[in-house]
Amino acid sequence: MSEQVIEYEKKLLANTIAAKNGSLTEAAKELGISFRSIRYRVYKYGLREGTMQKKTAQPSVYFIQCATEPRLIKIGHSGSVNKRLSELSYMSPVPLAILGVVPGGLAREKELHRKFRRFLHHGEWFSPAPELLAWVSENAAQAQPPEQPFVGAGI
């Protein structure tokens, strides 16, 4: 791709995401592309950090678990863990809950992916191995217990 096309795409992405108050889900809908596609481009162009979001919260690495067997655990990062839970719940066929949260962004997430790679199921989802569950219990701040333990399935 030419430099001009790349710069145009970066500006279009940044402006659309900013117009949607940092919501990648809403920006993807506006642009007519998938959430996965916009997330890849944001990462590729380094857009997540910086001017397009109005977040003041520090990024956190979260551990979100499925309510049904095999009770997989997603290790990811976000500046708004509750918002991310809501987004994932919308796309999930099963209810989800936050197990815990630790400070950090993408680098910390990748570090934890490497640490627990032997439990990797697919993508960023890990099997609920005792070692992983113990680490979360010992190191992660526990999420506030919600009125309902799992946020409903979105599909």
N, C-alpha and C positions, 0 to 999 in steps of 0.2 A: 504494500500500500504506500502511496505517496505521503510525504510529510503533511501536505495540505489536507488530505483526506483524514489522516490520523488526528490532526489538530481539530478539524471540524467535528469528528466523532467525539473527541474528548469534551469539547465545549458543549455539544448537544447533550451528552450524558450528564455533565455537571449541572447545566442549567435546568434540565428536566428533573433531576434528583432534588436540586435546591427548591424548585417550584413545588415539589411534592413533600417538602419539609424533611428531606432525608430518607423518605420511604422508598426503598428499592422496589418493593412490590408494586407500589402505585406508579413509579416511574417506568417500570417494565411494561405495565398495562398501557400507559400513555404512548410508549414507543412501539408497542406491538411486538415485543420480544419476550422470551421466557425469563423468569427470575434467575435461573442458572446462567443464562447468557449475560444479563446485566451484571450479575455478581462477578463473573469472569472478567468482563471489561473493566469494571471498577478496580479490581485487583491488578489487572494488566497495566492500566494507566496510572495506578497509584492514587486514585481519586478519593478513596474513602477518608483518608486523613485530610484535613484542611478545610477549605472554604464552603463546601457544599452542605455541610450539616451544622445544625444549630445546637448540637449536643454539648452539654457542659459536664456530663458524667464521664468519669474515667472508664476506659474500656475494661471489660471483665471477661474472663473465660468462664463459661457455664457448663454445667453437666445436666442435661435434660434426659429424662428416662421415659420410655414407653410404658404404659400401664398394663399391657398384655404381653404374654410370653412371645418371644424370648426376652422381653424387658430390656431391649437394647438401650445404650446410653450414647447420646450425641455430645461430643466435646467440640465446642465452638466458641467464638468470641463476639461481643457486641457492646456498644455503648449504652444499650438499653435492653437488658436481659428480659424484662417482662414483655416488651414489645416483640422481641425475637421469639419468645415462647408463643405469643399470639400468632405471629406469622407462621411458625412451624405447625402450630395446632390447626391452622386453617388448611394446610396442605396434608396433614396427617390423617390416615384412616383410623388411628387409635388415639385415645387420650394421652396427654403428655404432662409431666411435672418436672419442676426444677429440683434437682437433688442438692446442688450447691453451686457456689460461685467463688472464684479466686481472682485477685487483681491481675491484669495483664491484657495484652492485645494479641495480635497475630503471632508474634514470636513466641509468646508463652503457650498459646494454643498448639503451635507446631512442636514445641518442646514436649508437651504432654502427649501429643499424637505419637511421637517417637518413643516416649517412655512406655506407653501402653500398646505399641504396635502389634504385639503378639496376640492381643485380644480384638484386633480390628475385624469387624464383620464386613462392612462395606462403607465406602465414602468416609464420613466422619462419625460413623456409628460403631460402637464397640460392644462386645459381649460383656455382661455384668459379672465379670470375674471377681472373686473375693478380694484379690489384691487391689483392683481398681476401686471397688466399693469402700474398702478400708482407707485407701488414700483420700478419697473424697470426704469420708467421714472425719478423718484426722486433720485435713488441710483446708477444706473448703468451708466458707461461711455458709451455714445452712439457710436456705431460703425461708422467708416468713411462711409459716404454714397457712396455706390458703383455706378458705371455707370449704372448697371442694378440692381434694388432694390432686386431682388430675383435671386439666383443661380439656374440654370435649373435643371429639374428633370433628374435623372440618369437612370431611367428604361424606 
